[in-house]
């Protein structure tokens, strides 16, 4: 499973990444977490508002910080 954190590296993006890492750890999921910071790559996901999170190419949230509990339901 590939989890992509989409954003330019702001504090909200870092918080979303931390929540994703916590969810993966608690769920003991086999997942790779990558950060995508290039605007053209982010737009290819159809995301217009960051931070955003995508799992295996499917955007799960955009423009907000998902909680680790919410992320666990997507894993």
C-alpha positions as CSV (number, residue, x, y, z in Angstrom):
1,X,0.0,0.0,0.0
2,X,1.3,3.5,-0.9
3,X,0.2,6.5,1.1
4,X,0.9,9.9,-0.4
5,X,0.9,13.1,1.6
6,X,0.3,15.9,-0.9
7,X,1.4,19.4,0.1
8,X,4.2,21.9,0.0
9,X,5.6,21.1,3.4
10,X,3.6,23.5,5.6
11,X,2.8,22.7,9.3
12,X,-0.6,21.2,8.3
13,X,1.1,18.9,5.8
14,X,3.5,17.7,8.5
15,X,0.7,17.1,11.0
16,X,-1.2,15.0,8.3
17,X,2.0,13.0,7.7
18,X,2.4,12.4,11.5
19,X,-1.2,11.3,11.7
20,X,-0.7,8.9,8.8
21,X,2.5,7.4,10.3
22,X,0.6,6.9,13.7
23,X,-2.3,5.2,11.9
24,X,0.1,2.9,10.0
25,X,2.0,2.0,13.2
26,X,-1.2,1.4,15.3
27,X,-2.8,-0.7,12.5
28,X,0.5,-2.5,11.8
29,X,-0.2,-1.9,8.1
30,X,2.3,-2.7,5.5
31,X,2.5,0.8,3.9
32,X,5.0,3.1,2.3
33,X,4.5,6.8,3.1
34,X,5.7,9.3,0.5
35,X,5.6,13.1,0.4
36,X,4.6,14.8,-2.8
37,X,5.6,18.5,-2.8
38,X,5.7,19.4,-6.5
39,X,2.6,21.4,-7.4
40,X,2.3,19.8,-10.9
41,X,2.4,16.3,-9.3
42,X,-0.3,17.4,-6.7
43,X,-2.5,18.7,-9.5
44,X,-2.3,15.4,-11.3
45,X,-4.2,13.9,-8.3
46,X,-7.0,16.5,-8.9
47,X,-6.2,18.1,-5.6
48,X,-6.7,21.9,-5.5
49,X,-6.4,22.3,-1.7
50,X,-3.7,21.0,0.5
51,X,-2.9,19.1,2.6
52,X,-4.3,16.0,1.0
53,X,-3.9,12.3,1.5
54,X,-4.1,9.6,-1.2
55,X,-4.0,5.8,-0.7
56,X,-2.9,3.8,-3.7
57,X,-3.7,6.8,-6.0
58,X,-7.2,7.5,-4.6
59,X,-7.6,10.8,-2.8
60,X,-9.2,10.3,0.6
61,X,-9.1,13.8,2.0
62,X,-8.2,17.3,0.7
63,X,-7.9,20.7,2.4
64,X,-7.9,19.4,5.9
65,X,-5.9,17.3,8.4
66,X,-7.4,13.8,8.8
67,X,-7.1,12.3,12.3
68,X,-5.1,9.1,12.8
69,X,-8.4,7.4,13.7
70,X,-10.0,8.4,10.4
71,X,-6.9,7.3,8.5
72,X,-7.0,3.9,10.1
73,X,-10.5,3.4,8.7
74,X,-9.1,3.9,5.2
75,X,-6.2,1.4,5.6
